[in-house]
């Protein structure tokens, strides 16, 4: 049996099962994806549009609590608020994901995440600090950072399996 680290290190698009089978990546890999994203106001909520897999993610900004009973899904339930100028998003109830994210070990269905998005200037950019807690997989919180440069003229393109060489 290969060690998890070896499997992760050897993963390339041509042998990545999610890529090859045209399955969207898991929560962590999607949220930290380097491709463009858009965050727009949708009434009192926000809507995040990811180029990768053309996924849409509503962020509820009305103060509602996290649901206690719901079926886990890829990006599941997101509750957001503004705190000291940052957009803070709490995510729960995501489906387990093994070896497809930057934690290098994946995560269980017990994962909880707090995303903190801050807009910075000079150069204008969006910075993410993602804190992951998973009592099944991690012995301590995992913190991942990601930065996107502001690209106002970039357009989100429709991503489909047929657009990717090697994807079915």
ZADO-1210 file (C-alpha; in nm, 4 decimals, padded with zeros to 6 digits):
<atoms>
<atom x="00.0000" y="00.0000" z="00.0000" code="UNK" pos="1"/>
<atom x="00.1392" y="00.3389" z="-00.0987" code="UNK" pos="2"/>
<atom x="00.1671" y="00.6072" z="00.1645" code="UNK" pos="3"/>
<atom x="-00.0892" y="00.8869" z="00.1321" code="UNK" pos="4"/>
<atom x="00.1868" y="01.1440" z="00.0755" code="UNK" pos="5"/>
<atom x="00.3306" y="00.9382" z="-00.2135" code="UNK" pos="6"/>
<atom x="-00.0125" y="00.9071" z="-00.3761" code="UNK" pos="7"/>
<atom x="-00.0664" y="01.2817" z="-00.3396" code="UNK" pos="8"/>
<atom x="00.2784" y="01.3657" z="-00.4813" code="UNK" pos="9"/>
<atom x="00.2244" y="01.1369" z="-00.7814" code="UNK" pos="10"/>
<atom x="-00.1184" y="01.2778" z="-00.8699" code="UNK" pos="11"/>
<atom x="-00.1192" y="01.4554" z="-01.2065" code="UNK" pos="12"/>
<atom x="-00.4145" y="01.5510" z="-01.4316" code="UNK" pos="13"/>
<atom x="-00.3588" y="01.2355" z="-01.6345" code="UNK" pos="14"/>
<atom x="-00.3987" y="01.0119" z="-01.3262" code="UNK" pos="15"/>
<atom x="-00.6252" y="01.2234" z="-01.1030" code="UNK" pos="16"/>
<atom x="-00.9468" y="01.0188" z="-01.0631" code="UNK" pos="17"/>
<atom x="-01.1649" y="01.3282" z="-01.0141" code="UNK" pos="18"/>
<atom x="-01.0223" y="01.4889" z="-01.3289" code="UNK" pos="19"/>
<atom x="-01.0373" y="01.1698" z="-01.5366" code="UNK" pos="20"/>
<atom x="-01.3921" y="01.0839" z="-01.4339" code="UNK" pos="21"/>
<atom x="-01.5146" y="01.4405" z="-01.4676" code="UNK" pos="22"/>
<atom x="-01.6159" y="01.4791" z="-01.1027" code="UNK" pos="23"/>
<atom x="-01.5924" y="01.8209" z="-00.9389" code="UNK" pos="24"/>
<atom x="-01.3155" y="01.8498" z="-00.6859" code="UNK" pos="25"/>
<atom x="-01.3861" y="01.8502" z="-00.3152" code="UNK" pos="26"/>
<atom x="-01.4556" y="02.1531" z="-00.0980" code="UNK" pos="27"/>
<atom x="-01.0955" y="02.2518" z="-00.0151" code="UNK" pos="28"/>
<atom x="-00.9651" y="02.2095" z="-00.3686" code="UNK" pos="29"/>
<atom x="-01.2569" y="02.4070" z="-00.5128" code="UNK" pos="30"/>
<atom x="-01.2377" y="02.6957" z="-00.2661" code="UNK" pos="31"/>
<atom x="-00.8612" y="02.7355" z="-00.3170" code="UNK" pos="32"/>
<atom x="-00.8666" y="02.6806" z="-00.6947" code="UNK" pos="33"/>
<atom x="-00.6420" y="02.9257" z="-00.8840" code="UNK" pos="34"/>
<atom x="-00.8914" y="02.9890" z="-01.1654" code="UNK" pos="35"/>
<atom x="-01.1024" y="03.3070" z="-01.1608" code="UNK" pos="36"/>
<atom x="-01.4008" y="03.3495" z="-00.9347" code="UNK" pos="37"/>
<atom x="-01.6647" y="03.6183" z="-00.8977" code="UNK" pos="38"/>
<atom x="-01.8403" y="03.7259" z="-00.5801" code="UNK" pos="39"/>
<atom x="-02.1642" y="03.9136" z="-00.6435" code="UNK" pos="40"/>
<atom x="-02.4472" y="04.0389" z="-00.4300" code="UNK" pos="41"/>
<atom x="-02.7693" y="03.8411" z="-00.4785" code="UNK" pos="42"/>
<atom x="-03.0334" y="04.0305" z="-00.2816" code="UNK" pos="43"/>
<atom x="-02.9252" y="04.0136" z="00.0807" code="UNK" pos="44"/>
<atom x="-02.6936" y="03.7182" z="00.0101" code="UNK" pos="45"/>
<atom x="-02.3738" y="03.6687" z="-00.1900" code="UNK" pos="46"/>
<atom x="-02.3213" y="03.4377" z="-00.4854" code="UNK" pos="47"/>
<atom x="-01.9768" y="03.2954" z="-00.5602" code="UNK" pos="48"/>
<atom x="-01.9243" y="03.1771" z="-00.9163" code="UNK" pos="49"/>
<atom x="-01.6248" y="02.9489" z="-00.9691" code="UNK" pos="50"/>
<atom x="-01.4821" y="02.8977" z="-01.3167" code="UNK" pos="51"/>
<atom x="-01.3657" y="02.5470" z="-01.2292" code="UNK" pos="52"/>
<atom x="-01.6616" y="02.3143" z="-01.2917" code="UNK" pos="53"/>
<atom x="-01.8877" y="02.6224" z="-01.3337" code="UNK" pos="54"/>
<atom x="-02.0057" y="02.5869" z="-00.9750" code="UNK" pos="55"/>
<atom x="-02.2295" y="02.8398" z="-00.7987" code="UNK" pos="56"/>
<atom x="-02.2211" y="02.8836" z="-00.4243" code="UNK" pos="57"/>
<atom x="-02.4725" y="03.0985" z="-00.2340" code="UNK" pos="58"/>
<atom x="-02.3499" y="03.2503" z="00.0916" code="UNK" pos="59"/>
<atom x="-02.6329" y="03.3334" z="00.3287" code="UNK" pos="60"/>
<atom x="-02.5749" y="03.6706" z="00.4926" code="UNK" pos="61"/>
<atom x="-02.9024" y="03.6991" z="00.6871" code="UNK" pos="62"/>
<atom x="-02.7784" y="03.5614" z="01.0201" code="UNK" pos="63"/>
<atom x="-02.9398" y="03.2204" z="00.9847" code="UNK" pos="64"/>
<atom x="-02.7794" y="02.9377" z="01.1833" code="UNK" pos="65"/>
<atom x="-02.6065" y="02.6407" z="01.0271" code="UNK" pos="66"/>
<atom x="-02.8583" y="02.3603" z="00.9657" code="UNK" pos="67"/>
<atom x="-02.8424" y="02.0765" z="01.2163" code="UNK" pos="68"/>
<atom x="-02.9786" y="01.8140" z="00.9780" code="UNK" pos="69"/>
<atom x="-02.9098" y="01.8186" z="00.6072" code="UNK" pos="70"/>
<atom x="-02.7554" y="01.5842" z="00.3557" code="UNK" pos="71"/>
<atom x="-02.3856" y="01.6644" z="00.3049" code="UNK" pos="72"/>
<atom x="-02.2827" y="01.7857" z="-00.0407" code="UNK" pos="73"/>
<atom x="-01.9744" y="01.9078" z="-00.2274" code="UNK" pos="74"/>
<atom x="-01.9827" y="02.2681" z="-00.1020" code="UNK" pos="75"/>
<atom x="-02.2837" y="02.2355" z="00.1282" code="UNK" pos="76"/>
<atom x="-02.4124" y="02.5068" z="00.3594" code="UNK" pos="77"/>
<atom x="-02.2483" y="02.8478" z="00.3978" code="UNK" pos="78"/>
<atom x="-02.3303" y="03.1197" z="00.6434" code="UNK" pos="79"/>
<atom x="-02.1456" y="03.4487" z="00.6103" code="UNK" pos="80"/>
<atom x="-02.0991" y="03.7752" z="00.7936" code="UNK" pos="81"/>
<atom x="-01.8792" y="04.0819" z="00.7725" code="UNK" pos="82"/>
<atom x="-01.6336" y="04.1073" z="01.0598" code="UNK" pos="83"/>
<atom x="-01.3748" y="04.3887" z="01.0867" code="UNK" pos="84"/>
<atom x="-01.3892" y="04.4491" z="00.7101" code="UNK" pos="85"/>
<atom x="-01.3485" y="04.0809" z="00.6190" code="UNK" pos="86"/>
<atom x="-01.6054" y="03.8450" z="00.4718" code="UNK" pos="87"/>
<atom x="-01.6177" y="03.5460" z="00.7065" code="UNK" pos="88"/>
<atom x="-01.7865" y="03.2305" z="00.5775" code="UNK" pos="89"/>
<atom x="-01.8547" y="02.9235" z="00.7896" code="UNK" pos="90"/>
<atom x="-01.9095" y="02.5948" z="00.6089" code="UNK" pos="91"/>
<atom x="-02.0392" y="02.2654" z="00.7455" code="UNK" pos="92"/>
<atom x="-02.1791" y="01.9353" z="00.6175" code="UNK" pos="93"/>
<atom x="-01.9459" y="01.8816" z="00.3206" code="UNK" pos="94"/>
<atom x="-01.9012" y="01.5357" z="00.1733" code="UNK" pos="95"/>
<atom x="-01.5813" y="01.3527" z="00.2659" code="UNK" pos="96"/>
<atom x="-01.2996" y="01.3944" z="00.0157" code="UNK" pos="97"/>
<atom x="-00.9835" y="01.1871" z="00.0086" code="UNK" pos="98"/>
<atom x="-00.6577" y="01.2984" z="-00.1495" code="UNK" pos="99"/>
<atom x="-00.7979" y="01.5680" z="-00.3733" code="UNK" pos="100"/>
<atom x="-00.7168" y="01.8785" z="-00.1775" code="UNK" pos="101"/>
<atom x="-00.4220" y="02.0776" z="-00.0515" code="UNK" pos="102"/>
<atom x="-00.4437" y="01.9280" z="00.2980" code="UNK" pos="103"/>
<atom x="-00.2675" y="01.6301" z="00.1361" code="UNK" pos="104"/>
<atom x="-00.4843" y="01.3857" z="00.3305" code="UNK" pos="105"/>
<atom x="-00.8368" y="01.4913" z="00.2379" code="UNK" pos="106"/>
<atom x="-01.1044" y="01.5229" z="00.5050" code="UNK" pos="107"/>
<atom x="-01.3983" y="01.3430" z="00.6612" code="UNK" pos="108"/>
<atom x="-01.7636" y="01.4441" z="00.6705" code="UNK" pos="109"/>
<atom x="-01.6936" y="01.6052" z="01.0097" code="UNK" pos="110"/>
<atom x="-01.4999" y="01.8904" z="00.8466" code="UNK" pos="111"/>
<atom x="-01.5877" y="02.2455" z="00.9456" code="UNK" pos="112"/>
<atom x="-01.4289" y="02.5410" z="00.7693" code="UNK" pos="113"/>
<atom x="-01.3967" y="02.9131" z="00.8308" code="UNK" pos="114"/>
<atom x="-01.2999" y="03.1227" z="00.5304" code="UNK" pos="115"/>
<atom x="-01.1826" y="03.4800" z="00.5862" code="UNK" pos="116"/>
<atom x="-01.1706" y="03.6932" z="00.2686" code="UNK" pos="117"/>
<atom x="-00.9994" y="04.0337" z="00.2775" code="UNK" pos="118"/>
<atom x="-00.9575" y="04.2797" z="-00.0103" code="UNK" pos="119"/>
<atom x="-00.6113" y="04.4396" z="-00.0153" code="UNK" pos="120"/>
<atom x="-00.4715" y="04.7220" z="-00.2287" code="UNK" pos="121"/>
<atom x="-00.1414" y="04.7881" z="-00.4048" code="UNK" pos="122"/>
<atom x="-00.1762" y="04.5574" z="-00.5890" code="UNK" pos="123"/>
<atom x="-00.5487" y="04.5012" z="-00.5543" code="UNK" pos="124"/>
<atom x="-00.6101" y="04.1423" z="-00.4550" code="UNK" pos="125"/>
<atom x="-00.8378" y="03.9080" z="-00.2624" code="UNK" pos="126"/>
<atom x="-00.6730" y="03.7138" z="00.0188" code="UNK" pos="127"/>
<atom x="-00.8242" y="03.3994" z="00.1681" code="UNK" pos="128"/>
<atom x="-00.7316" y="03.2404" z="00.4976" code="UNK" pos="129"/>
<atom x="-00.9048" y="02.9032" z="00.5229" code="UNK" pos="130"/>
<atom x="-00.9089" y="02.7309" z="00.8620" code="UNK" pos="131"/>
<atom x="-01.0115" y="02.3649" z="00.8588" code="UNK" pos="132"/>
<atom x="-01.1071" y="02.1543" z="01.1590" code="UNK" pos="133"/>
<atom x="-01.1794" y="01.7842" z="01.1307" code="UNK" pos="134"/>
<atom x="-01.1633" y="01.5734" z="01.4489" code="UNK" pos="135"/>
<atom x="-01.1485" y="01.2543" z="01.2392" code="UNK" pos="136"/>
<atom x="-00.8593" y="01.3531" z="01.0097" code="UNK" pos="137"/>
<atom x="-00.6586" y="01.6339" z="01.1725" code="UNK" pos="138"/>
<atom x="-00.4906" y="01.6499" z="01.5125" code="UNK" pos="139"/>
<atom x="-00.4968" y="02.0312" z="01.4981" code="UNK" pos="140"/>
<atom x="-00.6565" y="02.2940" z="01.2705" code="UNK" pos="141"/>
<atom x="-00.5114" y="02.3230" z="00.9205" code="UNK" pos="142"/>
<atom x="-00.4684" y="02.6767" z="00.7838" code="UNK" pos="143"/>
<atom x="-00.4381" y="02.7372" z="00.4083" code="UNK" pos="144"/>
<atom x="-00.3893" y="03.0752" z="00.2428" code="UNK" pos="145"/>
<atom x="-00.4682" y="03.1745" z="-00.1154" code="UNK" pos="146"/>
<atom x="-00.4450" y="03.5056" z="-00.3038" code="UNK" pos="147"/>
<atom x="-00.6164" y="03.6105" z="-00.6268" code="UNK" pos="148"/>
<atom x="-00.5060" y="03.9257" z="-00.8098" code="UNK" pos="149"/>
<atom x="-00.7830" y="04.1642" z="-00.9111" code="UNK" pos="150"/>
<atom x="-00.8574" y="04.1064" z="-01.2796" code="UNK" pos="151"/>
<atom x="-01.1656" y="04.3145" z="-01.3639" code="UNK" pos="152"/>
<atom x="-01.1557" y="04.2207" z="-01.7342" code="UNK" pos="153"/>
<atom x="-01.1331" y="03.8447" z="-01.6765" code="UNK" pos="154"/>
<atom x="-01.4446" y="03.6573" z="-01.7762" code="UNK" pos="155"/>
<atom x="-01.5654" y="03.3408" z="-01.6122" code="UNK" pos="156"/>
<atom x="-01.5890" y="03.0772" z="-01.8847" code="UNK" pos="157"/>
<atom x="-01.8263" y="02.7831" z="-01.8868" code="UNK" pos="158"/>
<atom x="-01.6220" y="02.4803" z="-01.7791" code="UNK" pos="159"/>
<atom x="-01.7297" y="02.1429" z="-01.9119" code="UNK" pos="160"/>
<atom x="-01.5630" y="01.8067" z="-01.9365" code="UNK" pos="161"/>
<atom x="-01.5527" y="01.8271" z="-02.3145" code="UNK" pos="162"/>
<atom x="-01.3295" y="02.1371" z="-02.2935" code="UNK" pos="163"/>
<atom x="-01.0503" y="01.9524" z="-02.1142" code="UNK" pos="164"/>
<atom x="-00.8082" y="01.7338" z="-02.3104" code="UNK" pos="165"/>
<atom x="-00.8202" y="01.3837" z="-02.1672" code="UNK" pos="166"/>
<atom x="-01.1501" y="01.4318" z="-01.9875" code="UNK" pos="167"/>
<atom x="-01.4248" y="01.1988" z="-02.1057" code="UNK" pos="168"/>
</atoms>
